[in-house]
């Protein structure tokens, strides 16, 4: 792919095909920030806060499921941009990376909301102590207002 040239149909299709492969998100970085419903969310920080909670209550699991749905919508939005917008090669790669990072966040959250996986995760993982959960707490307040 040539940098800053408009992405070719073949290159675009390659990226779209990668988005539909199993486990394409493994090893991808969760984006630092994304915008959902006009609100900037520090996604990496929120996921870190959730993953490091020593225990998740039933209402928190419901909030996580609702947040996961919002992330799935965001991933689809990125895919539509990649599929339909006029993009340079660099822009297309950036959109692909965002979609892959959001998918990684979704999969991390899904593991926490699946009872059998959650039990194994909480049994064997190392929890970081003294994690600030301001971002997640603020986000759940927003989700619960709607």
Number of C-alpha atoms within 10 A of each C-alpha: 12 10 11 12 12 17 22 15 9 9 15 19 14 11 18 16 11 14 19 10 9 8 13 15 22 12 10 16 16 24 19 13 14 17 11 12 8 7 10 10 19 17 21 17 19 22 19 19 18 21 20 20 17 12 11 16 9 10 10 15 16 13 18 23 17 15 17 21 13 14 20 17 13 20 22 14 14 20 21 13 15 23 16 9 11 13 19 17 19 16 17 24 19 14 21 22 20 23 26 26 24 27 26 21 24 23 16 16 20 17 16 21 20 11 11 10 13 16 13 12 14 17 9 8 11 10 12 12 9 8 12 14 17 12 17 21 15 12 18 18 11 11 13 9 7 5
